[in-house]
Amino acid sequence: MATSRECPSCALEYEDTGDLKQCPYCGYEFPQRRSSVQWVAWLLALLLLWPAVKGLMMLFG
């Protein structure tokens, strides 16, 4: 499914099909995220939510 996105370099909109590595207009190379970065983000989110979960468990448990 293609979505419309904006290039951070030239500010022109393009159809993003998910497999683009560079802007079709100016040639800006989009940074590629590694899967390890995504896992670290999920881990940090869970660690930040842990005190809230413990607090709710104490409150209702």
MODELLER restraints for C-alpha pairs under 7 A, 6 or more apart:
rsr = mdl.restraints
at = mdl.atoms
rsr.add(forms.Gaussian(group=physical.xy_distance, feature=features.Distance(at['CA:1:A'], at['CA:17:A']), mean=6.39, stdev=0.5))
rsr.add(forms.Gaussian(group=physical.xy_distance, feature=features.Distance(at['CA:2:A'], at['CA:15:A']), mean=5.85, stdev=0.5))
rsr.add(forms.Gaussian(group=physical.xy_distance, feature=features.Distance(at['CA:2:A'], at['CA:16:A']), mean=5.30, stdev=0.5))
rsr.add(forms.Gaussian(group=physical.xy_distance, feature=features.Distance(at['CA:2:A'], at['CA:17:A']), mean=4.54, stdev=0.5))
rsr.add(forms.Gaussian(group=physical.xy_distance, feature=features.Distance(at['CA:3:A'], at['CA:15:A']), mean=5.52, stdev=0.5))
rsr.add(forms.Gaussian(group=physical.xy_distance, feature=features.Distance(at['CA:3:A'], at['CA:16:A']), mean=5.19, stdev=0.5))
rsr.add(forms.Gaussian(group=physical.xy_distance, feature=features.Distance(at['CA:3:A'], at['CA:17:A']), mean=6.74, stdev=0.5))
rsr.add(forms.Gaussian(group=physical.xy_distance, feature=features.Distance(at['CA:4:A'], at['CA:13:A']), mean=6.33, stdev=0.5))
rsr.add(forms.Gaussian(group=physical.xy_distance, feature=features.Distance(at['CA:4:A'], at['CA:14:A']), mean=5.61, stdev=0.5))
rsr.add(forms.Gaussian(group=physical.xy_distance, feature=features.Distance(at['CA:4:A'], at['CA:15:A']), mean=4.65, stdev=0.5))
rsr.add(forms.Gaussian(group=physical.xy_distance, feature=features.Distance(at['CA:4:A'], at['CA:16:A']), mean=5.87, stdev=0.5))
rsr.add(forms.Gaussian(group=physical.xy_distance, feature=features.Distance(at['CA:5:A'], at['CA:13:A']), mean=5.38, stdev=0.5))
rsr.add(forms.Gaussian(group=physical.xy_distance, feature=features.Distance(at['CA:5:A'], at['CA:14:A']), mean=5.59, stdev=0.5))
rsr.add(forms.Gaussian(group=physical.xy_distance, feature=features.Distance(at['CA:5:A'], at['CA:15:A']), mean=6.36, stdev=0.5))
rsr.add(forms.Gaussian(group=physical.xy_distance, feature=features.Distance(at['CA:5:A'], at['CA:16:A']), mean=6.19, stdev=0.5))
rsr.add(forms.Gaussian(group=physical.xy_distance, feature=features.Distance(at['CA:6:A'], at['CA:12:A']), mean=5.53, stdev=0.5))
rsr.add(forms.Gaussian(group=physical.xy_distance, feature=features.Distance(at['CA:6:A'], at['CA:13:A']), mean=4.30, stdev=0.5))
rsr.add(forms.Gaussian(group=physical.xy_distance, feature=features.Distance(at['CA:6:A'], at['CA:14:A']), mean=6.30, stdev=0.5))
rsr.add(forms.Gaussian(group=physical.xy_distance, feature=features.Distance(at['CA:7:A'], at['CA:13:A']), mean=6.35, stdev=0.5))
rsr.add(forms.Gaussian(group=physical.xy_distance, feature=features.Distance(at['CA:7:A'], at['CA:23:A']), mean=6.59, stdev=0.5))
rsr.add(forms.Gaussian(group=physical.xy_distance, feature=features.Distance(at['CA:9:A'], at['CA:28:A']), mean=6.54, stdev=0.5))
rsr.add(forms.Gaussian(group=physical.xy_distance, feature=features.Distance(at['CA:10:A'], at['CA:26:A']), mean=6.60, stdev=0.5))
rsr.add(forms.Gaussian(group=physical.xy_distance, feature=features.Distance(at['CA:21:A'], at['CA:29:A']), mean=5.90, stdev=0.5))
rsr.add(forms.Gaussian(group=physical.xy_distance, feature=features.Distance(at['CA:21:A'], at['CA:30:A']), mean=5.60, stdev=0.5))
rsr.add(forms.Gaussian(group=physical.xy_distance, feature=features.Distance(at['CA:22:A'], at['CA:28:A']), mean=5.18, stdev=0.5))
rsr.add(forms.Gaussian(group=physical.xy_distance, feature=features.Distance(at['CA:22:A'], at['CA:29:A']), mean=4.17, stdev=0.5))
rsr.add(forms.Gaussian(group=physical.xy_distance, feature=features.Distance(at['CA:22:A'], at['CA:30:A']), mean=5.43, stdev=0.5))
rsr.add(forms.Gaussian(group=physical.xy_distance, feature=features.Distance(at['CA:23:A'], at['CA:29:A']), mean=6.54, stdev=0.5))
